[in-house]
Amino acid sequence: MGIIWTIIIGFIAGIVAKFLMPGKNEPQGFVLTAILGIVGAFVASYLGQALGFYAPGEGAGLIGAIVGAIIVLVVYGMITKNRAA
């Protein structure tokens, strides 16, 4: 159930992160934004567990997932910016 919950939270976090950090280098599609949000939730869960914020097997909450999604969106923007140049 933990993975499914992380996917649901990541989906919501991706949408919220897109509204908080719009930009022309960000993914324009709804599906890609949601996928990057899910990846961000997994990144936040992994980093939170590595830093001791979360217990092993515990996923990131909504705020942590939003922060993770913003980090993934920034990295994605940097990659696509370099690719376009």
C-alpha positions in Angstrom: 0.0 0.0 0.0 3.0 2.3 0.5 3.9 2.5 -3.1 0.3 3.2 -4.2 0.0 5.9 -1.6 3.3 7.5 -2.8 2.0 7.4 -6.4 -1.2 9.2 -5.4 0.6 11.8 -3.4 3.2 12.2 -6.1 0.4 12.8 -8.7 -1.1 15.5 -6.6 2.3 17.0 -5.8 3.3 17.1 -9.5 0.2 19.2 -10.2 0.8 21.5 -7.3 4.5 21.9 -8.1 3.6 22.8 -11.7 1.3 25.6 -10.4 4.0 26.8 -7.9 6.8 26.8 -10.5 5.5 27.5 -14.0 8.0 28.1 -16.8 8.6 27.6 -20.5 11.2 24.9 -19.9 8.9 22.9 -17.7 6.9 19.9 -19.1 3.8 21.2 -20.7 1.8 18.0 -20.8 -0.4 17.0 -17.9 0.8 13.4 -18.0 4.5 14.3 -18.0 3.9 16.7 -15.1 2.1 14.0 -13.1 4.9 11.5 -13.8 7.6 14.0 -12.7 5.5 14.6 -9.6 5.4 10.8 -8.8 9.2 10.6 -9.4 9.6 13.6 -7.0 7.5 11.8 -4.4 9.8 8.8 -4.6 12.9 11.1 -4.5 11.5 12.8 -1.4 10.8 9.5 0.3 14.3 8.2 -0.4 16.0 11.4 0.7 13.8 11.7 3.8 14.6 8.1 4.8 18.4 8.7 4.1 18.4 11.9 6.2 16.4 10.3 9.0 13.2 12.4 8.5 11.1 9.3 7.8 11.3 5.7 9.2 12.2 2.9 6.8 9.2 2.0 4.7 7.5 5.4 5.4 6.8 7.6 2.5 7.0 11.4 2.2 4.0 13.4 3.0 2.3 15.9 0.7 4.7 18.8 1.6 7.8 16.6 1.2 6.5 15.2 -2.1 5.8 18.8 -3.4 9.4 19.7 -2.5 10.7 16.6 -4.3 8.5 17.3 -7.3 9.9 20.9 -7.5 13.4 19.5 -7.3 12.7 17.1 -10.2 11.1 19.9 -12.2 14.1 22.1 -11.8 16.5 19.3 -12.8 14.2 18.5 -15.8 14.2 22.2 -16.8 18.0 22.3 -16.6 18.3 19.2 -18.8 15.9 20.5 -21.4 17.5 23.9 -21.4 20.9 22.4 -22.1 19.4 20.2 -24.8 17.8 23.1 -26.6 21.0 25.2 -26.6 
